Amino acid sequence: MQPYFILMASIRITKEFSFEAAHALKGYDGPCRNIHGHSYQLAVTVTGDPITSHLSPKRGMIMDFSELKKIMKSEVIDRMDHALILPSDPDISELKKMGETFSKVIVVDYQPTSENLLIDFAERIKHVLPEGVKLHSMKLRETATSYAEWFADS
């Protein structure tokens, strides 16, 4: 009889992150058209089969949490943390003239809603995950009572 972990189906693991960022929604008909900030909470769930090789120091894991953290930091968190995210075509030349105060302005080719940010994040990370590990879902909390979710199978 094989050990139970070899017989298991795919497993999901989730790592949570946080970052601070500001954005503005161009053309929006509410107060979010103005520059404002959020303390974002991001949960990332990946799926895969646990490593079964007795030779691997990662045996029993689908991937090391520290590896997922490294990927997320390089592809998303370090880029977005304490940034001002604006949709394309803003006139940011005046902001750039203000030097360090507006040195981390990210211009995206979409409306920077939580929904669209998740799509962007998914595209950034799903191609850099280890072989056999797939992005399953992400949840981006914008406020204590509001969040968006992305699922690979939707």
Secondary structure, DSSP 4 states (H G I P E B T S, - for coil): ---HHHH---EEEEEEEEEEEEE--TT-SSGGGS-EEEEEEEEEEEEEPPP--TT-TTTT-SS-HHHHHHHHIIIIIHHHTTEEEEESS---HHHHHTGGGG--EEEESS---HHHHHHHHHHHHTTTSPTT-EEEEEEEEEETTEEEEEETT-
